[in-house]
Each structure stands twice: as C-alpha cells, then as structure tokens.
Amino acid sequence: MNPMFQLSGKVVNVYVSPKGVSKKTGEEYGGQDKVQIMGQIPLSDGQFKLELIDLSTDQGDVLTKMEGRDVKCPVAFYNSRGSVGFYIPKGHKITPQVSPSQSA
C-alpha cells in the first residue's frame, strides 16, 4: 500500500535534537534523529517558493548518506501546542530521486 502523504525535496541537513529535562514533569526529552528537507511549494501564479521542513526520523544514518540528494518519503503529522510537527513513520522507505540532470 502506498502512503497517503509523501514529501519530495532535497536533504539539506541531518542532526540529533538536543536532550533536556522537562521542568514540569522531570521527564527527559530530545535525542531523536531529525532531517531537514527543502521542497518547492507551488504558488497560485505558477511560481514556486522554497520551504524547509524539519522531520523526526529513525533513519538518521540512512539520510546522512543522502545529504544533497533529492528524496521522496512518506510523511505523517501531529499537533503540538498549536503547531504542526512532521515525522517519517518508523520502518518506511526513503527513496532517492533521480533528477533530469542525473539521468542525462
């Protein structure tokens, strides 16, 4: 089955989020792999704007090897205090994309 939502763009950075401890609950947070993907958002007049999306992932090592390359990956969303967060669901495949200049 194909994922309902997919994100296409260029992997520009992979990092591990900083760790910390919640002052309210005392629980530890952070330490997850994160990837930043730059994609094109179409505008109503036919132009595109670039948008950088941060996603949580369990595949930081795989994505580090894909830095600078175009990829396609499934994406899921969640709401955290009024803002939308993005993540690549665990175990899903991240597909490198061949740009027209690479196939020529």
Backbone bond lengths (Angstrom), bond angles and torsions (degrees), N, CA, C in turn:
res aa  C-N    CA-C-N  psi(-1)  N-CA   C-N-CA  omega(-1)  CA-C   N-CA-C  phi
1 M - - - 1.448 - - 1.535 108.58 -
2 N 1.315 117.04 136.50 1.456 122.02 178.19 1.522 110.11 -83.96
3 P 1.339 116.52 145.92 1.464 119.48 178.36 1.529 111.21 -67.05
4 M 1.313 116.12 149.01 1.457 121.23 -179.44 1.529 111.64 -69.37
5 F 1.340 116.87 -40.12 1.463 121.24 -178.34 1.521 109.53 -118.59
6 Q 1.340 115.78 131.21 1.458 121.32 177.10 1.518 109.46 -129.43
7 L 1.316 115.13 149.19 1.455 122.15 178.56 1.520 107.54 -118.70
8 S 1.332 115.68 132.93 1.462 121.37 176.25 1.518 108.30 -119.86
9 G 1.315 116.06 137.27 1.453 120.13 177.67 1.506 111.24 172.25
10 K 1.340 115.81 -171.33 1.457 122.53 -177.15 1.526 109.76 -101.78
11 V 1.329 116.33 130.85 1.465 121.68 175.76 1.529 107.19 -72.62
12 V 1.339 116.57 115.86 1.465 119.78 -177.99 1.531 113.01 -107.05
13 N 1.344 117.58 -20.50 1.460 119.16 -178.83 1.525 109.88 -164.12
14 V 1.332 115.64 143.07 1.464 122.18 173.12 1.530 106.55 -129.51
15 Y 1.339 117.00 133.77 1.457 120.92 -177.80 1.521 109.99 -152.36
16 V 1.319 116.26 170.94 1.468 122.67 175.05 1.523 106.90 -107.44
17 S 1.338 116.90 128.77 1.463 120.10 -178.85 1.534 109.96 -67.02
18 P 1.337 116.36 144.94 1.474 119.82 -179.37 1.533 111.23 -62.56
19 K 1.323 115.07 146.25 1.469 121.08 176.81 1.517 109.79 -90.09
20 G 1.322 115.06 154.11 1.453 121.14 177.11 1.517 109.76 -161.87
21 V 1.329 115.60 -179.24 1.457 121.84 178.11 1.521 107.80 -127.04
22 S 1.331 116.55 130.11 1.459 122.42 179.04 1.522 110.09 -65.81
23 K 1.333 116.36 129.53 1.468 120.60 177.51 1.523 111.32 -68.63
24 K 1.342 116.68 -31.13 1.473 120.95 -179.21 1.521 112.37 -74.71
25 T 1.350 115.88 -49.97 1.463 119.50 -170.65 1.527 113.71 -104.95
26 G 1.337 117.07 -18.20 1.460 120.06 -176.53 1.519 113.10 79.19
27 E 1.342 116.36 2.19 1.460 120.20 -179.75 1.523 110.74 -80.38
28 E 1.339 114.91 145.84 1.459 121.10 177.48 1.531 108.92 -79.91
29 Y 1.331 116.22 144.24 1.459 120.63 177.00 1.525 108.69 -137.53
30 G 1.339 115.30 168.30 1.460 120.71 178.05 1.516 112.24 87.44
31 G 1.341 114.58 -172.01 1.455 120.78 -179.93 1.516 114.21 86.60
32 Q 1.345 117.76 5.19 1.464 120.16 179.53 1.527 110.49 -85.35
33 D 1.333 115.41 150.68 1.456 120.49 171.32 1.519 107.96 -68.43
34 K 1.332 116.03 139.66 1.461 122.70 177.32 1.518 108.19 -130.92
35 V 1.320 116.38 147.87 1.460 121.82 175.35 1.523 107.87 -129.45
36 Q 1.333 115.39 142.69 1.460 121.15 174.85 1.522 106.94 -110.53
37 I 1.334 115.55 122.38 1.471 122.47 179.99 1.514 108.47 -117.71
38 M 1.336 115.89 128.80 1.465 122.75 178.28 1.526 107.87 -97.98
39 G 1.340 115.18 123.70 1.461 120.26 -179.73 1.512 111.28 -130.62
40 Q 1.319 114.97 169.35 1.461 121.83 179.12 1.523 109.34 -100.01
41 I 1.325 115.72 130.33 1.463 122.61 175.93 1.526 106.55 -106.98
42 P 1.345 117.99 120.20 1.471 119.27 -179.59 1.533 111.79 -70.26
43 L 1.319 115.64 141.48 1.459 122.50 177.07 1.521 109.30 -104.96
44 S 1.324 117.08 160.82 1.470 121.71 -174.89 1.528 113.16 -63.99
45 D 1.339 117.63 -22.83 1.469 119.63 -179.11 1.530 112.58 -93.14
46 G 1.336 117.88 10.58 1.459 121.66 177.18 1.521 114.10 94.35
47 Q 1.328 117.71 -10.18 1.459 120.26 176.72 1.527 109.52 -80.84
48 F 1.336 115.23 175.66 1.461 121.83 175.47 1.510 109.18 -128.28
49 K 1.336 116.37 147.71 1.458 120.08 168.94 1.522 107.11 -115.72
50 L 1.326 116.04 151.70 1.457 120.82 178.42 1.521 109.37 -89.90
51 E 1.325 115.90 138.60 1.465 121.96 -179.76 1.524 108.33 -132.04
52 L 1.319 116.71 131.92 1.457 122.20 177.39 1.526 108.09 -98.49
53 I 1.338 116.47 122.82 1.458 122.62 -178.74 1.526 108.75 -113.52
54 D 1.326 116.95 129.50 1.471 122.19 174.39 1.524 108.09 -96.59
55 L 1.332 116.61 130.08 1.462 121.66 179.65 1.519 110.30 -128.44
56 S 1.329 116.90 140.92 1.459 121.66 169.78 1.521 107.40 -78.57
57 T 1.328 116.87 146.94 1.461 120.96 -179.44 1.521 110.24 -153.07
58 D 1.307 116.37 159.98 1.464 121.09 172.14 1.526 109.74 -105.78
59 Q 1.351 116.45 13.21 1.461 120.89 -174.71 1.533 112.03 -123.52
60 G 1.324 115.84 41.62 1.463 120.37 -178.65 1.519 113.26 -57.95
61 D 1.337 117.16 -40.86 1.470 120.14 -179.12 1.528 111.07 -63.93
62 V 1.322 116.93 -42.22 1.467 121.35 179.00 1.525 109.98 -63.97
63 L 1.324 116.77 -45.11 1.461 120.96 -177.02 1.529 112.54 -70.21
64 T 1.327 117.82 -30.90 1.467 120.41 176.76 1.531 110.03 -58.46
65 K 1.329 116.47 -39.16 1.472 121.02 178.57 1.525 112.06 -69.76
66 M 1.336 117.48 -15.43 1.470 121.63 -178.45 1.530 112.37 -102.85
67 E 1.335 118.14 6.68 1.467 119.49 179.41 1.522 110.21 -55.69
68 G 1.351 114.86 134.39 1.458 121.21 -178.92 1.514 114.16 86.36
69 R 1.324 117.50 -4.35 1.471 121.37 -179.06 1.521 110.62 -106.77
70 D 1.328 114.98 154.18 1.458 121.36 173.89 1.518 108.96 -79.35
71 V 1.337 116.17 137.68 1.460 122.17 -179.26 1.529 109.79 -136.36
72 K 1.314 114.38 164.65 1.462 122.34 170.18 1.517 106.15 -130.57
73 C 1.352 116.66 133.46 1.458 119.36 -179.09 1.529 109.55 -147.10
74 P 1.341 116.01 152.53 1.459 119.27 173.31 1.512 109.32 -68.97
75 V 1.318 116.62 150.61 1.457 120.08 -179.39 1.525 109.34 -138.92
76 A 1.328 115.28 144.19 1.466 122.02 175.72 1.524 107.52 -127.68
77 F 1.328 116.44 164.52 1.462 122.21 -173.05 1.516 110.69 -128.51
78 Y 1.322 115.14 157.60 1.457 121.20 171.15 1.528 108.31 -149.50
79 N 1.316 115.95 159.77 1.460 122.00 179.35 1.525 108.29 -106.41
80 S 1.328 115.30 127.28 1.459 120.14 177.73 1.522 109.08 -131.83
81 R 1.322 116.15 107.67 1.470 122.30 178.92 1.524 112.64 51.96
82 G 1.320 116.30 44.22 1.460 120.72 174.35 1.516 115.51 87.08
83 S 1.318 118.87 -0.58 1.461 119.76 175.83 1.525 109.35 -120.88
84 V 1.324 115.53 157.12 1.457 121.24 -176.99 1.524 109.27 -92.86
85 G 1.321 115.81 132.28 1.464 121.96 173.47 1.514 109.06 -110.34
86 F 1.317 116.16 153.26 1.462 121.65 -177.24 1.521 109.30 -123.73
87 Y 1.340 116.40 147.98 1.453 120.60 174.35 1.518 110.30 -152.04
88 I 1.326 114.85 156.75 1.457 121.84 173.87 1.524 105.63 -93.76
89 P 1.333 118.22 118.73 1.463 119.90 -177.74 1.530 111.72 -57.13
90 K 1.333 116.20 141.96 1.466 121.74 -178.20 1.518 111.33 -55.74
91 G 1.331 114.16 136.74 1.458 121.06 174.47 1.517 115.69 81.51
92 H 1.325 118.14 -3.94 1.461 119.49 -179.53 1.519 111.04 -82.21
93 K 1.321 115.71 150.34 1.455 122.17 -175.16 1.526 111.27 -83.53
94 I 1.333 114.70 136.87 1.460 122.43 173.93 1.520 106.19 -103.09
95 T 1.332 116.53 122.32 1.456 121.77 -172.30 1.523 111.15 -104.61
96 P 1.355 118.07 121.89 1.466 119.21 172.65 1.525 109.23 -66.77
97 Q 1.319 117.07 142.73 1.463 122.06 179.18 1.522 109.34 -108.48
98 V 1.314 115.99 142.75 1.462 121.29 176.67 1.508 107.87 -94.93
99 S 1.341 116.16 119.20 1.465 119.45 178.22 1.528 108.90 -80.06
100 P 1.342 118.49 158.41 1.461 121.20 -178.87 1.534 112.24 -55.66
101 S 1.332 118.57 -34.21 1.465 120.65 -179.21 1.536 111.42 -71.30
102 Q 1.344 117.92 -26.12 1.461 121.08 178.60 1.512 112.16 -79.12
103 S 1.344 117.58 -27.32 1.463 120.20 -176.72 1.517 112.80 -87.72
104 A 1.320 118.12 -11.81 1.470 121.28 -178.79 1.503 111.58 -81.30
